[in-house]
């Protein structure tokens, strides 16, 4: 009788412990996916890259200039910044140029492109960061694509191992033909995280190049004709 009771208690305890671990695992995977660093669990950061809304309870005021922190920066659409980087050769350290929304010629580097893949709530309200689904663990993350580093982006998608090259997502340096442009700027209703267009995000990035001073033109020489 005691042996039967002991077996019953031991079985109940084992089932409880196993069930507890299964429940914890289910909650973790549901919240964080299969990532050990739980990138999906990060709370979205509420921010607007370029202030565009005026509080309804305040009177409309005339603009008084760009904030000092960005007074010497250019304004551009995020997808256009990525496109200019790709068209310039998609290099890691070299400077590339682009034309901002104000028509100024500006220059930037990959250091301003990379945060566009790692920032949450950036491309649209509530959006996950790109690296929450495309990061270093190729066996777990979508499309076997790592957007967390320059090396990962350059290596492409569909890689079975980190040391291998995959499918080029940069269109061979042609932004219009690139998979990256397609998935950033076109609706993909059947692909989580790509079901909205991302062409409208306006950010501060790059530095305007000095404008060349206009070349002074000489006034035409007028020769007086003597009056007879």
Buried (B, 14 or more C-beta within 10 A) or exposed (E): EEEEEEEEEEEEEEEEEEEEEEEEEEEBEEEBBEBEEEBBEBEBEEEEBEEEEEEEEEEEEEEEEBEEEEEEBBBBBBBBBBBBBBBBEBBBEEEBEBEBEEEBBBBBBBEBBBEBBBBBBBBEEEBBBBBBBBBBEBEEBBBBBBBBBBEBBBBBBBBEEBEEEBEBBBBEBEBEEBBBBBBBBEEEEEEEBBEBBBEEBBBBBBBBEEEEEEEEEEEEEEEEEEEE
